[in-house]
């Protein structure tokens, strides 16, 4: 049987299994002097979208390269 992953389950699993790492990353970003999202090709478009979302949620300026 193939186990299918649906977005709510994937997000819940990430939150449950990686909470301490997520909290550490959030603290590092809060204390950073600047934040950069870097991508090439299609990943550059994802970085641009992430920049917008991240800056709205975190209320911090984000640069995209």
N, C-alpha and C positions, 0 to 999 in steps of 0.2 A: 504494500500500500504506500502510495506517495503522500507524504505529509505536505500540505499546502500552507503557505505562509500568507496571512492576510495582514494588512498594514497595522490594524490595532494590536494584533498579537505580537508582531515584530517589535513595535514600539514599546509595548509592555515588557517584553523579554529584555530589550536593551536597557530599559529603565531599571528593571530588577537586577540584572546581572552586572551592569556597569555603572551603577549609581556613584560609587566612590570616585571612579575615574572621571565621570562627567562633572562631579562637584569640583575636583581638582582642576580640570580644564577651565571651568567657569571662573574659578578663583584666579587662575593664571591670566585669563583674558581680562578680567576686571583690573588686575594690577599691571597689565601691559601698557607700554607707552603708545602703541599703535597696533592695529590688526590689519592683516593683509590676506586676501583670498587670491590665490594664484591658480590659473588654469590655462590650458592651451586647447585649441579646437573647440569641441563641444563642451569640454569642462570649463572653458572660459565663460560660456553662457550660463552654466550652472553657478559659477562663481559670482557672476553679476546678479543673478536672482538671489543667491545666498546673501550677498552684500546688502541688498534692499531689505530682505526679511530680517537679517541679523541686526541691522542698524535700527529697525523699528522696534524689535523686541528688546534688545540690550540697551537701546538708547546711547549707542556709541558709534563714532564714525568708523567706517571700514573702507579700506582701499582695495581696489581690484587691479591686479596686474595681468 
